[in-house]
Amino acid sequence: MADKNLTTKDILQKEFKSSMRGYNVSEVDEFLDLIIRDYESYQKDLTYLQSENERLRNRVDELTKQAAVGKRTPSTPNASAGVTNFDILKRLSNLEKHVFGSKLEDRHSDDDLVND
């Protein structure tokens, strides 16, 4: 960044030598007041933009890290691609046995008694 030569204090405290045919002092003061307001506005904008720039850089770094982590770990659809219908049916059967196990065993023993 370019170095700043003036601060608002420098502008405010600047004294001009008066001469016989010099500038109108009140006109110079009014113009310097206008410059000070513009300079303060410029400083506020610069400070805001620097902080916004820093915030956005941090966000880019964060998203870059998340993207790198996402590329290293397989996503959910790829991880479940190895599961077949047979595996699902087997799990469902085991679940049914677990949930309805006692009822199924009672039915089979009733069926065995009827068949005998």
N, CA, C and O atoms as a GROMACS GRO file, in nm:
protein
  464
    1MET      N    1   0.082  -0.117   0.000
    1MET     CA    2   0.000   0.000   0.000
    1MET      C    3   0.087   0.124   0.000
    1MET      O    4   0.200   0.124   0.050
    2ALA      N    5   0.033   0.229  -0.057
    2ALA     CA    6   0.107   0.355  -0.061
    2ALA      C    7   0.107   0.420   0.077
    2ALA      O    8   0.010   0.412   0.152
    3ASP      N    9   0.219   0.484   0.108
    3ASP     CA   10   0.228   0.555   0.235
    3ASP      C   11   0.143   0.680   0.229
    3ASP      O   12   0.129   0.744   0.125
    4LYS      N   13   0.085   0.714   0.343
    4LYS     CA   14   0.005   0.836   0.352
    4LYS      C   15   0.093   0.948   0.402
    4LYS      O   16   0.168   0.932   0.499
    5ASN      N   17   0.084   1.060   0.335
    5ASN     CA   18   0.166   1.175   0.374
    5ASN      C   19   0.095   1.262   0.476
    5ASN      O   20   0.160   1.329   0.557
    6LEU      N   21  -0.036   1.264   0.473
    6LEU     CA   22  -0.114   1.352   0.559
    6LEU      C   23  -0.212   1.276   0.645
    6LEU      O   24  -0.266   1.172   0.605
    7THR      N   25  -0.235   1.329   0.762
    7THR     CA   26  -0.344   1.280   0.846
    7THR      C   27  -0.446   1.392   0.856
    7THR      O   28  -0.420   1.505   0.815
    8THR      N   29  -0.561   1.360   0.911
    8THR     CA   30  -0.661   1.466   0.927
    8THR      C   31  -0.609   1.575   1.020
    8THR      O   32  -0.641   1.693   1.002
    9LYS      N   33  -0.529   1.536   1.117
    9LYS     CA   34  -0.472   1.634   1.211
    9LYS      C   35  -0.376   1.728   1.136
    9LYS      O   36  -0.376   1.848   1.160
   10ASP      N   37  -0.294   1.672   1.045
   10ASP     CA   38  -0.202   1.755   0.965
   10ASP      C   39  -0.278   1.858   0.883
   10ASP      O   40  -0.238   1.974   0.875
   11ILE      N   41  -0.387   1.814   0.823
   11ILE     CA   42  -0.466   1.905   0.740
   11ILE      C   43  -0.530   2.014   0.826
   11ILE      O   44  -0.531   2.131   0.790
   12LEU      N   45  -0.584   1.972   0.939
   12LEU     CA   46  -0.653   2.065   1.027
   12LEU      C   47  -0.558   2.171   1.084
   12LEU      O   48  -0.596   2.287   1.098
   13GLN      N   49  -0.438   2.130   1.117
   13GLN     CA   50  -0.346   2.222   1.182
   13GLN      C   51  -0.256   2.300   1.084
   13GLN      O   52  -0.170   2.377   1.127
   14LYS      N   53  -0.275   2.279   0.957
   14LYS     CA   54  -0.190   2.348   0.858
   14LYS      C   55  -0.217   2.498   0.863
   14LYS      O   56  -0.332   2.542   0.857
   15GLU      N   57  -0.112   2.573   0.874
   15GLU     CA   58  -0.121   2.720   0.876
   15GLU      C   59  -0.049   2.772   0.751
   15GLU      O   60   0.062   2.731   0.720
   16PHE      N   61  -0.115   2.862   0.682
   16PHE     CA   62  -0.056   2.923   0.564
   16PHE      C   63  -0.008   3.064   0.599
   16PHE      O   64  -0.071   3.135   0.677
   17LYS      N   65   0.103   3.100   0.542
   17LYS     CA   66   0.154   3.235   0.564
   17LYS      C   67   0.066   3.332   0.484
   17LYS      O   68   0.028   3.305   0.370
   18SER      N   69   0.038   3.441   0.545
   18SER     CA   70  -0.044   3.540   0.474
   18SER      C   71   0.048   3.643   0.410
   18SER      O   72   0.155   3.676   0.461
   19SER      N   73   0.004   3.690   0.299
   19SER     CA   74   0.079   3.794   0.230
   19SER      C   75  -0.021   3.899   0.184
   19SER      O   76  -0.142   3.885   0.202
   20MET      N   77   0.029   4.000   0.127
   20MET     CA   78  -0.056   4.110   0.087
   20MET      C   79  -0.157   4.066  -0.018
   20MET      O   80  -0.274   4.104  -0.011
   21ARG      N   81  -0.115   3.992  -0.110
   21ARG     CA   82  -0.204   3.947  -0.217
   21ARG      C   83  -0.230   3.797  -0.205
   21ARG      O   84  -0.238   3.729  -0.308
   22GLY      N   85  -0.243   3.743  -0.087
   22GLY     CA   86  -0.261   3.601  -0.064
   22GLY      C   87  -0.405   3.557  -0.086
   22GLY      O   88  -0.492   3.635  -0.126
   23TYR      N   89  -0.428   3.431  -0.058
   23TYR     CA   90  -0.561   3.373  -0.072
   23TYR      C   91  -0.651   3.419   0.042
   23TYR      O   92  -0.603   3.462   0.147
   24ASN      N   93  -0.778   3.410   0.020
   24ASN     CA   94  -0.876   3.442   0.124
   24ASN      C   95  -0.868   3.332   0.230
   24ASN      O   96  -0.891   3.215   0.198
   25VAL      N   97  -0.837   3.366   0.351
   25VAL     CA   98  -0.814   3.270   0.458
   25VAL      C   99  -0.939   3.187   0.487
   25VAL      O  100  -0.929   3.066   0.504
   26SER      N  101  -1.054   3.248   0.492
   26SER     CA  102  -1.177   3.172   0.521
   26SER      C  103  -1.209   3.075   0.408
   26SER      O  104  -1.261   2.966   0.433
   27GLU      N  105  -1.178   3.112   0.284
   27GLU     CA  106  -1.201   3.022   0.170
   27GLU      C  107  -1.107   2.901   0.178
   27GLU      O  108  -1.150   2.789   0.150
   28VAL      N  109  -0.984   2.922   0.215
   28VAL     CA  110  -0.888   2.813   0.230
   28VAL      C  111  -0.932   2.721   0.344
   28VAL      O  112  -0.927   2.599   0.331
   29ASP      N  113  -0.976   2.781   0.455
   29ASP     CA  114  -1.022   2.701   0.569
   29ASP      C  115  -1.143   2.614   0.532
   29ASP      O  116  -1.150   2.498   0.571
   30GLU      N  117  -1.237   2.670   0.459
   30GLU     CA  118  -1.355   2.594   0.417
   30GLU      C  119  -1.314   2.477   0.328
   30GLU      O  120  -1.365   2.366   0.341
   31PHE      N  121  -1.221   2.505   0.237
   31PHE     CA  122  -1.175   2.399   0.148
   31PHE      C  123  -1.102   2.289   0.226
   31PHE      O  124  -1.120   2.171   0.198
   32LEU      N  125  -1.020   2.327   0.322
   32LEU     CA  126  -0.948   2.229   0.404
   32LEU      C  127  -1.047   2.148   0.488
   32LEU      O  128  -1.026   2.029   0.509
   33ASP      N  129  -1.153   2.210   0.537
   33ASP     CA  130  -1.256   2.136   0.611
   33ASP      C  131  -1.322   2.031   0.522
   33ASP      O  132  -1.349   1.919   0.566
   34LEU      N  133  -1.347   2.067   0.398
   34LEU     CA  134  -1.403   1.972   0.302
   34LEU      C  135  -1.306   1.856   0.277
   34LEU      O  136  -1.348   1.740   0.271
   35ILE      N  137  -1.179   1.887   0.264
   35ILE     CA  138  -1.078   1.783   0.244
   35ILE      C  139  -1.072   1.691   0.365
   35ILE      O  140  -1.060   1.569   0.350
   36ILE      N  141  -1.081   1.748   0.485
   36ILE     CA  142  -1.077   1.667   0.607
   36ILE      C  143  -1.193   1.570   0.610
   36ILE      O  144  -1.174   1.453   0.642
   37ARG      N  145  -1.314   1.616   0.577
   37ARG     CA  146  -1.431   1.526   0.576
   37ARG      C  147  -1.414   1.413   0.474
   37ARG      O  148  -1.444   1.297   0.502
   38ASP      N  149  -1.365   1.449   0.357
   38ASP     CA  150  -1.341   1.346   0.255
   38ASP      C  151  -1.234   1.248   0.300
   38ASP      O  152  -1.247   1.127   0.277
   39TYR      N  153  -1.131   1.297   0.363
   39TYR     CA  154  -1.021   1.213   0.408
   39TYR      C  155  -1.068   1.118   0.518
   39TYR      O  156  -1.030   1.001   0.519
   40GLU      N  157  -1.149   1.167   0.609
   40GLU     CA  158  -1.204   1.080   0.714
   40GLU      C  159  -1.293   0.973   0.655
   40GLU      O  160  -1.289   0.857   0.696
   41SER      N  161  -1.375   1.011   0.558
   41SER     CA  162  -1.461   0.914   0.490
   41SER      C  163  -1.377   0.808   0.418
   41SER      O  164  -1.408   0.689   0.423
   42TYR      N  165  -1.272   0.852   0.354
   42TYR     CA  166  -1.180   0.761   0.286
   42TYR      C  167  -1.118   0.664   0.385
   42TYR      O  168  -1.110   0.544   0.358
   43GLN      N  169  -1.075   0.714   0.500
   43GLN     CA  170  -1.015   0.629   0.602
   43GLN      C  171  -1.114   0.524   0.653
   43GLN      O  172  -1.078   0.408   0.672
   44LYS      N  173  -1.239   0.564   0.676
   44LYS     CA  174  -1.342   0.470   0.722
   44LYS      C  175  -1.366   0.362   0.617
   44LYS      O  176  -1.375   0.243   0.650
   45ASP      N  177  -1.376   0.404   0.492
   45ASP     CA  178  -1.397   0.307   0.384
   45ASP      C  179  -1.280   0.210   0.373
   45ASP      O  180  -1.298   0.090   0.355
   46LEU      N  181  -1.162   0.263   0.384
   46LEU     CA  182  -1.042   0.180   0.374
   46LEU      C  183  -1.037   0.078   0.487
   46LEU      O  184  -1.006  -0.039   0.464
   47THR      N  185  -1.066   0.122   0.608
   47THR     CA  186  -1.067   0.031   0.724
   47THR      C  187  -1.172  -0.077   0.706
   47THR      O  188  -1.145  -0.195   0.732
   48TYR      N  189  -1.291  -0.038   0.663
   48TYR     CA  190  -1.399  -0.135   0.641
   48TYR      C  191  -1.359  -0.237   0.534
   48TYR      O  192  -1.376  -0.357   0.552
   49LEU      N  193  -1.306  -0.189   0.423
   49LEU     CA  194  -1.269  -0.279   0.314
   49LEU      C  195  -1.155  -0.373   0.353
   49LEU      O  196  -1.152  -0.488   0.310
   50GLN      N  197  -1.062  -0.325   0.433
   50GLN     CA  198  -0.954  -0.412   0.479
   50GLN      C  199  -1.009  -0.523   0.569
   50GLN      O  200  -0.968  -0.638   0.557
   51SER      N  201  -1.100  -0.489   0.658
   51SER     CA  202  -1.157  -0.592   0.746
   51SER      C  203  -1.245  -0.688   0.666
   51SER      O  204  -1.245  -0.809   0.693
   52GLU      N  205  -1.320  -0.638   0.569
   52GLU     CA  206  -1.403  -0.724   0.484
   52GLU      C  207  -1.315  -0.817   0.401
   52GLU      O  208  -1.347  -0.935   0.383
   53ASN      N  209  -1.205  -0.765   0.350
   53ASN     CA  210  -1.111  -0.845   0.274
   53ASN      C  211  -1.054  -0.958   0.359
   53ASN      O  212  -1.044  -1.072   0.314
   54GLU      N  213  -1.018  -0.926   0.481
   54GLU     CA  214  -0.965  -1.028   0.574
   54GLU      C  215  -1.070  -1.133   0.605
   54GLU      O  216  -1.040  -1.253   0.607
   55ARG      N  217  -1.194  -1.090   0.628
   55ARG     CA  218  -1.302  -1.184   0.657
   55ARG      C  219  -1.324  -1.279   0.538
   55ARG      O  220  -1.341  -1.399   0.556
   56LEU      N  221  -1.325  -1.223   0.418
   56LEU     CA  222  -1.347  -1.305   0.299
   56LEU      C  223  -1.230  -1.401   0.274
   56LEU      O  224  -1.251  -1.514   0.231
   57ARG      N  225  -1.110  -1.357   0.301
   57ARG     CA  226  -0.994  -1.448   0.287
   57ARG      C  227  -1.004  -1.565   0.385
   57ARG      O  228  -0.976  -1.680   0.349
   58ASN      N  229  -1.044  -1.535   0.507
   58ASN     CA  230  -1.063  -1.642   0.606
   58ASN      C  231  -1.172  -1.739   0.561
   58ASN      O  232  -1.158  -1.860   0.579
   59ARG      N  233  -1.278  -1.686   0.505
   59ARG     CA  234  -1.388  -1.771   0.457
   59ARG      C  235  -1.341  -1.860   0.342
   59ARG      O  236  -1.377  -1.978   0.335
   60VAL      N  237  -1.262  -1.805   0.251
   60VAL     CA  238  -1.208  -1.884   0.140
   60VAL      C  239  -1.119  -1.994   0.193
   60VAL      O  240  -1.126  -2.108   0.146
   61ASP      N  241  -1.035  -1.962   0.291
   61ASP     CA  242  -0.948  -2.065   0.351
   61ASP      C  243  -1.032  -2.175   0.415
   61ASP      O  244  -1.002  -2.294   0.401
   62GLU      N  245  -1.136  -2.136   0.486
   62GLU     CA  246  -1.224  -2.233   0.552
   62GLU      C  247  -1.292  -2.324   0.450
   62GLU      O  248  -1.297  -2.446   0.467
   63LEU      N  249  -1.344  -2.264   0.343
   63LEU     CA  250  -1.412  -2.345   0.240
   63LEU      C  251  -1.314  -2.433   0.164
   63LEU      O  252  -1.349  -2.544   0.123
   64THR      N  253  -1.194  -2.386   0.146
   64THR     CA  254  -1.092  -2.466   0.078
   64THR      C  255  -1.057  -2.589   0.162
   64THR      O  256  -1.041  -2.698   0.109
   65LYS      N  257  -1.046  -2.569   0.293
   65LYS     CA  258  -1.018  -2.682   0.382
   65LYS      C  259  -1.134  -2.781   0.380
   65LYS      O  260  -1.112  -2.902   0.378
   66GLN      N  261  -1.258  -2.731   0.382
   66GLN     CA  262  -1.374  -2.820   0.378
   66GLN      C  263  -1.379  -2.898   0.247
   66GLN      O  264  -1.412  -3.017   0.247
   67ALA      N  265  -1.345  -2.832   0.136
   67ALA     CA  266  -1.344  -2.900   0.008
   67ALA      C  267  -1.236  -3.008   0.004
   67ALA      O  268  -1.257  -3.116  -0.052
   68ALA      N  269  -1.121  -2.979   0.063
   68ALA     CA  270  -1.012  -3.077   0.066
   68ALA      C  271  -1.052  -3.198   0.149
   68ALA      O  272  -1.023  -3.311   0.112
   69VAL      N  273  -1.118  -3.175   0.261
   69VAL     CA  274  -1.164  -3.286   0.346
   69VAL      C  275  -1.271  -3.366   0.273
   69VAL      O  276  -1.274  -3.488   0.281
   70GLY      N  277  -1.359  -3.297   0.201
   70GLY     CA  278  -1.465  -3.364   0.126
   70GLY      C  279  -1.412  -3.453   0.016
   70GLY      O  280  -1.470  -3.558  -0.013
   71LYS      N  281  -1.302  -3.414  -0.046
   71LYS     CA  282  -1.243  -3.495  -0.153
   71LYS      C  283  -1.174  -3.619  -0.098
   71LYS      O  284  -1.169  -3.722  -0.165
   72ARG      N  285  -1.121  -3.610   0.023
   72ARG     CA  286  -1.049  -3.724   0.082
   72ARG      C  287  -1.142  -3.832   0.133
   72ARG      O  288  -1.110  -3.951   0.124
   73THR      N  289  -1.257  -3.795   0.187
   73THR     CA  290  -1.350  -3.894   0.241
   73THR      C  291  -1.459  -3.921   0.140
   73THR      O  292  -1.515  -3.827   0.083
   74PRO      N  293  -1.491  -4.048   0.117
   74PRO     CA  294  -1.596  -4.078   0.020
   74PRO      C  295  -1.731  -4.030   0.072
   74PRO      O  296  -1.758  -4.031   0.192
   75SER      N  297  -1.813  -3.989  -0.021
   75SER     CA  298  -1.945  -3.941   0.017
   75SER      C  299  -2.036  -4.058   0.048
   75SER      O  300  -2.002  -4.173   0.018
   76THR      N  301  -2.149  -4.033   0.105
   76THR     CA  302  -2.241  -4.138   0.150
   76THR      C  303  -2.287  -4.229   0.037
   76THR      O  304  -2.287  -4.351   0.056
   77PRO      N  305  -2.326  -4.177  -0.081
   77PRO     CA  306  -2.369  -4.270  -0.187
   77PRO      C  307  -2.260  -4.367  -0.230
   77PRO      O  308  -2.289  -4.484  -0.256
   78ASN      N  309  -2.136  -4.322  -0.236
   78ASN     CA  310  -2.027  -4.412  -0.274
   78ASN      C  311  -2.001  -4.517  -0.167
   78ASN      O  312  -1.965  -4.630  -0.199
   79ALA      N  313  -2.017  -4.480  -0.041
   79ALA     CA  314  -1.992  -4.574   0.067
   79ALA      C  315  -2.098  -4.684   0.069
   79ALA      O  316  -2.067  -4.798   0.103
   80SER      N  317  -2.220  -4.652   0.034
   80SER     CA  318  -2.327  -4.750   0.038
   80SER      C  319  -2.343  -4.824  -0.095
   80SER      O  320  -2.433  -4.907  -0.109
   81ALA      N  321  -2.258  -4.794  -0.192
   81ALA     CA  322  -2.268  -4.859  -0.322
   81ALA      C  323  -2.241  -5.009  -0.312
   81ALA      O  324  -2.290  -5.086  -0.395
   82GLY      N  325  -2.163  -5.053  -0.212
   82GLY     CA  326  -2.131  -5.194  -0.196
   82GLY      C  327  -2.246  -5.274  -0.136
   82GLY      O  328  -2.238  -5.397  -0.134
   83VAL      N  329  -2.349  -5.210  -0.088
   83VAL     CA  330  -2.463  -5.280  -0.028
   83VAL      C  331  -2.555  -5.328  -0.140
   83VAL      O  332  -2.598  -5.250  -0.225
   84THR      N  333  -2.585  -5.456  -0.138
   84THR     CA  334  -2.671  -5.514  -0.241
   84THR      C  335  -2.810  -5.538  -0.185
   84THR      O  336  -2.833  -5.526  -0.065
   85ASN      N  337  -2.900  -5.573  -0.272
   85ASN     CA  338  -3.036  -5.607  -0.229
   85ASN      C  339  -3.034  -5.726  -0.134
   85ASN      O  340  -3.112  -5.732  -0.039
   86PHE      N  341  -2.946  -5.821  -0.160
   86PHE     CA  342  -2.936  -5.938  -0.073
   86PHE      C  343  -2.900  -5.896   0.069
   86PHE      O  344  -2.958  -5.946   0.166
   87ASP      N  345  -2.803  -5.803   0.081
   87ASP     CA  346  -2.764  -5.753   0.214
   87ASP      C  347  -2.882  -5.687   0.284
   87ASP      O  348  -2.903  -5.706   0.403
   88ILE      N  349  -2.958  -5.609   0.210
   88ILE     CA  350  -3.074  -5.540   0.268
   88ILE      C  351  -3.179  -5.642   0.314
   88ILE      O  352  -3.234  -5.629   0.424
   89LEU      N  353  -3.206  -5.741   0.231
   89LEU     CA  354  -3.304  -5.844   0.268
   89LEU      C  355  -3.258  -5.923   0.391
   89LEU      O  356  -3.338  -5.956   0.478
   90LYS      N  357  -3.130  -5.952   0.397
   90LYS     CA  358  -3.075  -6.025   0.511
   90LYS      C  359  -3.091  -5.943   0.640
   90LYS      O  360  -3.129  -5.997   0.743
   91ARG      N  361  -3.061  -5.812   0.632
   91ARG     CA  362  -3.077  -5.725   0.748
   91ARG      C  363  -3.223  -5.716   0.789
   91ARG      O  364  -3.255  -5.716   0.908
   92LEU      N  365  -3.311  -5.708   0.692
   92LEU     CA  366  -3.454  -5.701   0.720
   92LEU      C  367  -3.502  -5.829   0.788
   92LEU      O  368  -3.582  -5.825   0.881
   93SER      N  369  -3.454  -5.941   0.741
   93SER     CA  370  -3.491  -6.070   0.800
   93SER      C  371  -3.442  -6.078   0.945
   93SER      O  372  -3.516  -6.122   1.033
   94ASN      N  373  -3.320  -6.035   0.969
   94ASN     CA  374  -3.267  -6.035   1.106
   94ASN      C  375  -3.347  -5.941   1.196
   94ASN      O  376  -3.372  -5.971   1.312
   95LEU      N  377  -3.386  -5.829   1.142
   95LEU     CA  378  -3.467  -5.734   1.218
   95LEU      C  379  -3.603  -5.794   1.252
   95LEU      O  380  -3.651  -5.782   1.365
   96GLU      N  381  -3.665  -5.859   1.156
   96GLU     CA  382  -3.795  -5.924   1.180
   96GLU      C  383  -3.781  -6.032   1.287
   96GLU      O  384  -3.868  -6.045   1.373
   97LYS      N  385  -3.675  -6.108   1.280
   97LYS     CA  386  -3.653  -6.214   1.381
   97LYS      C  387  -3.637  -6.152   1.518
   97LYS      O  388  -3.689  -6.205   1.617
   98HIS      N  389  -3.566  -6.043   1.524
   98HIS     CA  390  -3.545  -5.978   1.652
   98HIS      C  391  -3.674  -5.920   1.708
   98HIS      O  392  -3.704  -5.937   1.826
   99VAL      N  393  -3.750  -5.853   1.625
   99VAL     CA  394  -3.873  -5.787   1.671
   99VAL      C  395  -3.985  -5.887   1.692
   99VAL      O  396  -4.052  -5.884   1.795
  100PHE      N  397  -4.005  -5.976   1.596
  100PHE     CA  398  -4.117  -6.069   1.602
  100PHE      C  399  -4.074  -6.210   1.639
  100PHE      O  400  -4.152  -6.304   1.624
  101GLY      N  401  -3.953  -6.226   1.687
  101GLY     CA  402  -3.896  -6.357   1.714
  101GLY      C  403  -3.983  -6.446   1.800
  101GLY      O  404  -4.010  -6.560   1.763
  102SER      N  405  -4.028  -6.398   1.913
  102SER     CA  406  -4.106  -6.482   2.004
  102SER      C  407  -4.241  -6.518   1.942
  102SER      O  408  -4.292  -6.628   1.962
  103LYS      N  409  -4.299  -6.426   1.868
  103LYS     CA  410  -4.429  -6.454   1.805
  103LYS      C  411  -4.414  -6.558   1.694
  103LYS      O  412  -4.499  -6.646   1.677
  104LEU      N  413  -4.304  -6.548   1.619
  104LEU     CA  414  -4.283  -6.646   1.512
  104LEU      C  415  -4.258  -6.785   1.570
  104LEU      O  416  -4.307  -6.884   1.516
  105GLU      N  417  -4.181  -6.793   1.679
  105GLU     CA  418  -4.154  -6.923   1.741
  105GLU      C  419  -4.282  -6.983   1.796
  105GLU      O  420  -4.301  -7.105   1.786
  106ASP      N  421  -4.371  -6.903   1.854
  106ASP     CA  422  -4.499  -6.953   1.905
  106ASP      C  423  -4.584  -7.007   1.791
  106ASP      O  424  -4.650  -7.110   1.807
  107ARG      N  425  -4.584  -6.938   1.678
  107ARG     CA  426  -4.662  -6.984   1.563
  107ARG      C  427  -4.610  -7.118   1.512
  107ARG      O  428  -4.688  -7.209   1.481
  108HIS      N  429  -4.476  -7.129   1.504
  108HIS     CA  430  -4.419  -7.254   1.454
  108HIS      C  431  -4.451  -7.369   1.547
  108HIS      O  432  -4.480  -7.479   1.500
  109SER      N  433  -4.448  -7.348   1.677
  109SER     CA  434  -4.480  -7.457   1.768
  109SER      C  435  -4.629  -7.491   1.760
  109SER      O  436  -4.664  -7.608   1.775
  110ASP      N  437  -4.716  -7.394   1.737
  110ASP     CA  438  -4.859  -7.423   1.718
  110ASP      C  439  -4.882  -7.501   1.589
  110ASP      O  440  -4.963  -7.594   1.585
  111ASP      N  441  -4.810  -7.464   1.485
  111ASP     CA  442  -4.821  -7.534   1.358
  111ASP      C  443  -4.772  -7.676   1.370
  111ASP      O  444  -4.830  -7.767   1.311
  112ASP      N  445  -4.664  -7.697   1.447
  112ASP     CA  446  -4.610  -7.831   1.468
  112ASP      C  447  -4.712  -7.917   1.540
  112ASP      O  448  -4.726  -8.035   1.508
  113LEU      N  449  -4.782  -7.863   1.638
  113LEU     CA  450  -4.881  -7.940   1.714
  113LEU      C  451  -4.998  -7.979   1.625
  113LEU      O  452  -5.051  -8.089   1.636
  114VAL      N  453  -5.038  -7.889   1.537
  114VAL     CA  454  -5.152  -7.916   1.449
  114VAL      C  455  -5.113  -8.022   1.347
  114VAL      O  456  -5.194  -8.109   1.316
  115ASN      N  457  -4.996  -8.016   1.295
  115ASN     CA  458  -4.950  -8.108   1.193
  115ASN      C  459  -4.927  -8.248   1.250
  115ASN      O  460  -4.934  -8.346   1.176
  116ASP      N  461  -4.901  -8.261   1.378
  116ASP     CA  462  -4.874  -8.393   1.438
  116ASP      C  463  -4.996  -8.468   1.464
  116ASP      O  464  -4.990  -8.580   1.513
   0.00000   0.00000   0.00000
